[in-house]
Amino acid sequence: MTVHRLPVDDTPHPLRRAVVALAIVVLIGLGLGQLLLSSRPAAIAPHGGYRIIVSPHAPLGQAACRHELHVLGGSGATLCAATRGRPWIYISVKNVRDSNGYPVCTLTAYNHAGAALFDQDIVFPFGLPAGPQLPRGTSLHLIWYLPLTKNDRSYVQHHRWTPLEITRYRATCHGRPESEVPV
C-alpha cells in the first residue's frame, strides 16, 4: 500500500497574513496613541497644572536639615530645631501648565492598611507667604517636615497616628488665583 502525502504549502494563508499585519498595525497605533496621550499636560497633571510626588522620609539630622535649607535659599537654624515627632517627607513638584507658578499643595497620609490618617496643606519653608515660585517647566525637590498640627487650620485628622505609622501619601497641587500671586 502506498501512502500519498499531499504537498505541504509553507506559505502562510493570505487571510492569516492579513490578520497578523492588521494586529501589528493596531498594536503600533495603540502604542503611539498612549505615547501622545501621556505627553499631554492634562494627562500628566490633572490636578491644576502640577505633577507631585510625596513619600515618607527619615528625619534629617540638624546639619543635614540646615544644609537642605541653605541649598533652597533659606536660613535659620530655628526651622531645623524642634522637629521631633513630626512626619518628614520627600516632595517633588513640577509645574507642567500653571502660568502663575505658585503651587498650593495638600496631602493625605495613609497607614499600611490604607486608612487615611490626616489631610494637611504642605507648607514650604521659604518664599513665604506665597510659597516658592515655580515657573512652568521647572521642578522643586525637597526633604522637609510637616508643620505642627496644633495651630494649622488646614489639618484634618481622620485617625490617631504617629509618624512611624505613615506608609504613603497622596497629594495634589493647584495654582493660586491671580489675586493671590505676589507682585
JOLIN-V109598 format. One record per residue. N is the residue number from 1. PHI is phi in whole degrees, -180 to 180 (NA if undefined). Layout:
n=N phi=PHI
n=N phi=PHI
This chain:
n=1 phi=NA
n=2 phi=-108
n=3 phi=-99
n=4 phi=-98
n=5 phi=-100
n=6 phi=-76
n=7 phi=-65
n=8 phi=-91
n=9 phi=-98
n=10 phi=-79
n=11 phi=-78
n=12 phi=-63
n=13 phi=-64
n=14 phi=-56
n=15 phi=-69
n=16 phi=-62
n=17 phi=-61
n=18 phi=-68
n=19 phi=-65
n=20 phi=-63
n=21 phi=-63
n=22 phi=-64
n=23 phi=-63
n=24 phi=-64
n=25 phi=-62
n=26 phi=-63
n=27 phi=-63
n=28 phi=-64
n=29 phi=-62
n=30 phi=-64
n=31 phi=-63
n=32 phi=-65
n=33 phi=-62
n=34 phi=-64
n=35 phi=-63
n=36 phi=-65
n=37 phi=-66
n=38 phi=-72
n=39 phi=-93
n=40 phi=-75
n=41 phi=-56
n=42 phi=-64
n=43 phi=-77
n=44 phi=-75
n=45 phi=-133
n=46 phi=-71
n=47 phi=-106
n=48 phi=80
n=49 phi=93
n=50 phi=-124
n=51 phi=-105
n=52 phi=-134
n=53 phi=-128
n=54 phi=-132
n=55 phi=-143
n=56 phi=-62
n=57 phi=-140
n=58 phi=-66
n=59 phi=-59
n=60 phi=-84
n=61 phi=-73
n=62 phi=-59
n=63 phi=-65
n=64 phi=-66
n=65 phi=-64
n=66 phi=-64
n=67 phi=-64
n=68 phi=-58
n=69 phi=-65
n=70 phi=-64
n=71 phi=-59
n=72 phi=-85
n=73 phi=90
n=74 phi=-103
n=75 phi=-154
n=76 phi=108
n=77 phi=-65
n=78 phi=-64
n=79 phi=-67
n=80 phi=-96
n=81 phi=-90
n=82 phi=57
n=83 phi=-102
n=84 phi=-62
n=85 phi=84
n=86 phi=-97
n=87 phi=-72
n=88 phi=-100
n=89 phi=-135
n=90 phi=-100
n=91 phi=-130
n=92 phi=-131
n=93 phi=-123
n=94 phi=-125
n=95 phi=-86
n=96 phi=-104
n=97 phi=-161
n=98 phi=-92
n=99 phi=-77
n=100 phi=-82
n=101 phi=78
n=102 phi=-122
n=103 phi=-74
n=104 phi=-116
n=105 phi=-121
n=106 phi=-131
n=107 phi=-129
n=108 phi=-123
n=109 phi=-96
n=110 phi=-128
n=111 phi=-98
n=112 phi=-63
n=113 phi=-85
n=114 phi=88
n=115 phi=-81
n=116 phi=-70
n=117 phi=-96
n=118 phi=-163
n=119 phi=-115
n=120 phi=-162
n=121 phi=-70
n=122 phi=-91
n=123 phi=-104
n=124 phi=-85
n=125 phi=-80
n=126 phi=-152
n=127 phi=69
n=128 phi=-74
n=129 phi=-90
n=130 phi=-84
n=131 phi=89
n=132 phi=-74
n=133 phi=-81
n=134 phi=-131
n=135 phi=-58
n=136 phi=-52
n=137 phi=91
n=138 phi=-104
n=139 phi=-129
n=140 phi=-130
n=141 phi=-123
n=142 phi=-151
n=143 phi=-113
n=144 phi=-154
n=145 phi=-115
n=146 phi=-82
n=147 phi=-68
n=148 phi=-61
n=149 phi=-86
n=150 phi=-55
n=151 phi=-111
n=152 phi=-90
n=153 phi=-71
n=154 phi=-82
n=155 phi=-73
n=156 phi=-131
n=157 phi=-89
n=158 phi=-103
n=159 phi=-145
n=160 phi=-65
n=161 phi=-156
n=162 phi=-128
n=163 phi=-55
n=164 phi=-70
n=165 phi=-80
n=166 phi=-78
n=167 phi=-111
n=168 phi=-162
n=169 phi=-130
n=170 phi=-124
n=171 phi=-138
n=172 phi=-137
n=173 phi=-135
n=174 phi=-141
n=175 phi=-82
n=176 phi=-80
n=177 phi=-66
n=178 phi=-51
n=179 phi=-69
n=180 phi=-103
n=181 phi=-86
n=182 phi=-62
n=183 phi=-92
